[in-house]
Amino acid sequence: MSSSLGSSELILNPDGSIYHLNLLPEDISNIIITVGDQNRVHEVSKYFDSIEVQKSKREFLAHTGMYLGKRITVISTGIGTDNIDIVFNELDALANIDFDTRQIKDTKKQLNFIRVGTSGSLQPGIPIDSFLMSTAGIGFDNLLHFYDCGHIKNQELELALTQYLDWSGHNIHPYVVDFDKDLADIFNSNRIRFGATGTNSGFYGPQGRTLRIPPAIKDFNEKLAAFSFGNTRITNLEMETAAMYGIAKLHGHRAVSLNAILANRATKEFSTQGHQTIDKLIQYTLECIAKSQLV
């Protein structure tokens, strides 16, 4: 029998719920939609036929309910890869650790993570208010470097990108993790574009935006947009996908990121109907789940 996890490693609240998310194992489904914004949780769950769980703590709000026969959890992660580290590790713990014995279960449960988020396009040909699926997450943050993760990365694409960028002098060492193709097939249609998604740790400098502080890399977006490797182009930038793909795959879960393109960085456009675009993506996501074999 494996040793039990210490109280400083698996941290539980007095009611037995996991520390940050305030959830019990029975509170979550195997189908989990992640959103950044707390308010977007309500925008998803308003389409549910019924809601059985509504819990929150800090920026983490979770609803679990039924939609056309599918039990679905929708949870807010907040912004950034640091929050993905918390949310995805704790969701896995809810599924695969026995909280009574504090031991990892012998039989593991596989979760299905679907991100419904917003993003900015780097390519002029990807219009605002379109939908894009991330075929790979390219992390310009450092989260996955803290894990033993070489076996889950797209090493070929990572090496080609690292050599092309030559940004080691800026302490940027990108990592690359692919989406789960089987899960992605559920959401594949002529309404979806595809591309590799860059993930970074901030919204301004780390995404090439300048207000008053000059950037260290002046051609950040242009350099990313010009990269190609085979059929792969970096199409958009956001703040969660690469970490989501990495942590999910390390745990043996499946993940796909669906992006509502609200900005085009190349053409300097920003959507004037962002709320409607996100709502359409939410409805599309739920419809695809309902038609799928996910349980």
C-alpha positions as CSV (number, residue, x, y, z in Angstrom):
1,M,0.0,0.0,0.0
2,S,1.3,3.4,-0.9
3,S,2.0,6.0,1.8
4,S,-0.7,8.5,2.6
5,L,-0.4,12.1,1.5
6,G,0.6,14.6,4.2
7,S,-1.8,17.3,5.4
8,S,0.5,20.0,3.9
9,E,0.4,18.3,0.5
10,L,-3.3,17.3,0.2
11,I,-4.9,20.2,2.0
12,L,-8.6,19.7,2.9
13,N,-11.1,22.1,4.5
14,P,-12.9,21.2,7.7
15,D,-15.9,19.9,5.7
16,G,-13.6,17.5,3.8
17,S,-13.6,19.6,0.6
18,I,-10.4,20.4,-1.4
19,Y,-8.6,23.5,-0.2
20,H,-9.0,26.1,-2.9
21,L,-12.0,24.9,-4.9
22,N,-14.1,24.1,-1.9
23,L,-15.5,21.0,-3.7
24,L,-16.1,17.4,-2.6
25,P,-15.4,14.4,-5.0
26,E,-19.1,13.9,-5.7
27,D,-19.5,17.5,-6.7
28,I,-17.8,17.2,-10.1
29,S,-18.6,15.5,-13.4
30,N,-16.2,13.7,-15.7
31,I,-17.1,16.5,-18.3
32,I,-15.7,19.8,-17.1
33,I,-16.0,23.1,-18.9
34,T,-13.4,25.7,-17.8
35,V,-13.9,29.4,-18.1
36,G,-11.8,32.3,-16.9
37,D,-14.4,34.7,-15.6
38,Q,-16.7,33.8,-12.7
39,N,-19.6,35.5,-14.5
40,R,-19.2,33.1,-17.4
41,V,-20.1,30.2,-15.2
42,H,-23.6,31.5,-15.0
43,E,-23.6,32.1,-18.7
44,V,-23.0,28.4,-19.3
45,S,-25.2,27.0,-16.5
46,K,-28.2,29.1,-17.5
47,Y,-28.6,26.5,-20.3
48,F,-28.6,23.5,-18.0
49,D,-31.9,21.7,-17.5
50,S,-31.1,21.5,-13.7
51,I,-28.3,22.5,-11.4
52,E,-27.3,20.3,-8.4
53,V,-24.1,22.0,-7.2
54,Q,-23.3,25.7,-6.7
55,K,-20.1,26.3,-4.7
56,S,-17.5,29.0,-4.7
57,K,-14.3,30.1,-3.0
58,R,-12.0,33.0,-4.0
59,E,-12.2,33.3,-7.8
60,F,-13.3,29.7,-8.2
61,L,-17.0,29.2,-8.9
62,A,-18.4,25.8,-9.8
63,H,-21.8,24.7,-11.0
64,T,-22.7,21.1,-11.8
65,G,-25.9,20.1,-13.5
66,M,-27.6,18.3,-16.4
67,Y,-27.8,19.4,-20.0
68,L,-29.8,17.1,-22.4
69,G,-28.9,14.0,-20.4
70,K,-25.2,14.9,-19.8
71,R,-23.9,15.7,-16.3
72,I,-21.5,18.7,-16.7
73,T,-19.4,20.8,-14.4
74,V,-18.5,24.3,-15.3
75,I,-15.8,26.0,-13.2
76,S,-14.0,29.4,-13.3
77,T,-10.2,29.2,-13.2
78,G,-9.5,32.9,-13.0
79,I,-6.8,34.3,-15.2
80,G,-3.4,32.7,-15.9
81,T,-1.4,29.5,-15.8
82,D,-0.8,29.8,-12.1
83,N,-4.5,29.3,-11.5
84,I,-4.6,26.4,-14.0
85,D,-2.0,24.7,-11.8
86,I,-4.3,25.0,-8.8
87,V,-7.6,24.1,-10.5
88,F,-6.4,21.1,-12.6
89,N,-4.4,19.5,-9.8
90,E,-7.3,19.9,-7.4
91,L,-9.8,18.6,-9.9
92,D,-7.6,15.5,-10.5
93,A,-7.3,15.1,-6.7
94,L,-11.1,15.1,-6.5
95,A,-11.3,12.3,-9.1
96,N,-8.2,10.2,-8.2
97,I,-7.3,10.5,-4.5
98,D,-9.3,8.9,-1.7
99,F,-9.8,11.7,0.8
100,D,-10.5,9.3,3.7
101,T,-7.2,7.4,3.4
102,R,-5.3,10.2,1.7
103,Q,-4.0,7.7,-0.8
104,I,-4.0,7.7,-4.6
105,K,-6.6,5.4,-6.0
106,D,-5.5,2.2,-7.9
107,T,-8.1,2.8,-10.6
108,K,-7.8,6.2,-12.2
109,K,-10.7,8.2,-13.6
110,Q,-10.1,10.2,-16.8
111,L,-11.6,13.7,-16.9
112,N,-12.5,15.6,-20.1
113,F,-11.6,19.3,-19.9
114,I,-13.1,21.8,-22.4
115,R,-11.9,25.4,-22.2
116,V,-14.3,28.0,-23.4
117,G,-12.3,31.2,-23.4
118,T,-11.3,34.4,-25.3
119,S,-8.2,35.1,-27.2
120,G,-6.5,37.5,-29.7
121,S,-5.5,36.5,-33.2
122,L,-1.9,37.0,-34.4
123,Q,-2.8,36.4,-38.0
124,P,-4.7,39.0,-40.1
125,G,-6.7,36.2,-41.9
126,I,-8.4,35.1,-38.6
127,P,-11.2,37.5,-38.1
128,I,-12.6,38.7,-34.8
129,D,-15.8,36.9,-33.6
130,S,-14.6,33.6,-35.1
131,F,-13.9,30.3,-33.2
132,L,-10.5,28.6,-33.0
133,M,-9.5,25.3,-31.6
134,S,-5.9,25.1,-30.2
135,T,-4.1,22.1,-31.8
136,A,-1.2,22.8,-29.5
137,G,-0.5,25.0,-26.5
138,I,2.9,26.8,-26.6
139,G,3.8,28.0,-23.1
140,F,6.0,31.1,-22.8
141,D,5.6,31.0,-19.0
142,N,7.5,28.6,-16.7
143,L,4.8,26.4,-15.2
144,L,5.6,23.1,-16.9
145,H,9.3,23.5,-16.2
146,F,8.5,22.6,-12.6
147,Y,7.2,19.2,-13.6
148,D,8.8,16.0,-15.1
149,C,7.1,16.5,-18.4
150,G,9.4,15.6,-21.2
151,H,7.4,12.6,-22.2
152,I,4.2,14.5,-22.9
153,K,5.6,17.4,-25.0
154,N,5.8,17.9,-28.7
155,Q,9.6,17.9,-28.7
156,E,10.0,18.4,-32.5
157,L,7.8,21.5,-32.6
158,E,9.3,22.8,-29.4
159,L,12.9,22.5,-30.7
160,A,12.1,24.1,-34.0
161,L,10.4,27.1,-32.2
162,T,13.2,27.4,-29.7
163,Q,15.8,27.6,-32.4
164,Y,13.8,30.0,-34.5
165,L,13.0,32.4,-31.6
166,D,16.5,32.3,-29.9
167,W,15.0,34.0,-26.8
168,S,17.1,32.2,-24.2
169,G,18.7,35.6,-23.4
170,H,15.3,36.8,-22.3
171,N,14.9,33.7,-20.1
172,I,12.1,32.4,-22.3
173,H,12.1,28.7,-23.0
174,P,8.9,27.7,-24.6
175,Y,7.2,24.3,-24.0
176,V,4.7,22.7,-26.4
177,V,1.9,20.2,-25.6
178,D,-0.7,19.0,-28.2
179,F,-4.4,18.8,-27.7
180,D,-6.2,15.5,-27.3
181,K,-7.3,14.6,-30.8
182,D,-10.1,12.3,-29.8
183,L,-11.7,14.9,-27.6
184,A,-11.2,17.6,-30.2
185,D,-13.1,15.5,-32.8
186,I,-16.3,16.1,-30.8
187,F,-16.0,19.9,-31.6
188,N,-14.7,19.7,-35.1
189,S,-16.9,21.4,-37.7
190,N,-16.8,24.0,-40.5
191,R,-17.4,26.6,-37.7
192,I,-14.0,26.0,-36.2
193,R,-10.6,27.2,-37.3
194,F,-7.4,25.5,-36.1
195,G,-4.0,26.7,-34.9
196,A,-1.2,26.5,-32.3
197,T,-2.0,28.8,-29.4
198,G,0.6,30.8,-27.5
199,T,0.1,31.0,-23.7
200,N,1.8,33.6,-21.6
201,S,1.9,34.8,-18.0
202,G,0.5,38.3,-18.5
203,F,-1.8,40.4,-20.7
204,Y,0.4,43.4,-21.5
205,G,4.2,43.0,-21.9
206,P,4.0,39.2,-22.1
207,Q,1.5,39.6,-25.0
208,G,3.5,42.3,-26.8
209,R,1.2,45.2,-25.5
210,T,2.7,48.5,-24.6
211,L,1.1,51.2,-22.6
212,R,3.8,53.1,-20.7
213,I,6.5,50.4,-20.1
214,P,8.8,49.7,-23.2
215,P,8.9,45.9,-24.0
216,A,12.0,43.9,-23.9
217,I,11.1,42.2,-27.2
218,K,9.8,44.8,-29.6
219,D,8.7,42.5,-32.3
220,F,7.1,39.8,-30.0
221,N,3.9,39.3,-31.9
222,E,5.4,39.7,-35.4
223,K,8.0,37.1,-34.6
224,L,5.5,34.6,-33.4
225,A,3.1,35.2,-36.3
226,A,5.9,34.6,-38.9
227,F,6.9,31.2,-37.5
228,S,5.9,28.1,-39.4
229,F,6.8,24.4,-39.0
230,G,5.2,22.1,-41.5
231,N,1.5,23.0,-41.4
232,T,1.8,24.6,-38.0
233,R,1.3,28.4,-37.5
234,I,1.0,30.3,-34.2
235,T,-2.5,31.7,-34.6
236,N,-3.4,33.4,-31.3
237,L,-2.3,34.4,-27.8
238,E,-4.0,33.9,-24.4
239,M,-3.2,32.9,-20.8
240,E,-4.3,29.3,-20.0
241,T,-4.1,26.8,-22.8
242,A,-0.6,25.4,-22.7
243,A,-0.7,24.9,-18.9
244,M,-4.1,23.3,-19.3
245,Y,-2.9,20.8,-21.9
246,G,0.3,20.0,-19.9
247,I,-1.3,19.4,-16.5
248,A,-4.2,17.5,-18.0
249,K,-1.9,15.2,-20.0
250,L,0.4,14.6,-17.1
251,H,-2.5,13.3,-15.1
252,G,-3.8,11.2,-18.0
253,H,-6.8,13.4,-18.7
254,R,-8.1,14.8,-22.0
255,A,-8.2,18.5,-22.8
256,V,-9.2,20.8,-25.7
257,S,-9.3,24.6,-25.8
258,L,-11.9,26.5,-27.7
259,N,-11.3,30.2,-28.3
260,A,-13.6,33.0,-29.1
261,I,-11.4,35.4,-31.1
262,L,-12.2,38.9,-29.7
263,A,-9.1,40.8,-30.9
264,N,-6.9,40.7,-34.0
265,R,-3.5,42.0,-33.0
266,A,-2.3,42.2,-36.6
267,T,-5.2,44.5,-37.8
268,K,-5.6,46.3,-34.4
269,E,-9.3,45.3,-34.2
270,F,-11.4,44.4,-31.2
271,S,-14.9,42.9,-31.2
272,T,-17.9,45.1,-30.5
273,Q,-20.1,42.1,-29.9
274,G,-17.9,40.0,-27.6
275,H,-20.7,38.9,-25.3
276,Q,-22.7,37.5,-28.2
277,T,-19.7,35.7,-29.7
278,I,-18.9,34.0,-26.4
279,D,-22.5,33.1,-25.9
280,K,-22.5,31.4,-29.4
281,L,-19.4,29.5,-28.5
282,I,-21.0,28.3,-25.2
283,Q,-24.1,27.1,-27.0
284,Y,-21.9,25.4,-29.7
285,T,-19.8,23.7,-27.0
286,L,-22.9,22.4,-25.1
287,E,-24.6,21.2,-28.3
288,C,-21.4,19.2,-29.3
289,I,-21.2,17.6,-25.8
290,A,-24.9,16.6,-25.9
291,K,-24.4,14.9,-29.3
292,S,-21.2,13.1,-28.1
293,Q,-20.5,9.8,-26.4
294,L,-19.0,11.6,-23.4
295,V,-20.2,10.4,-20.0
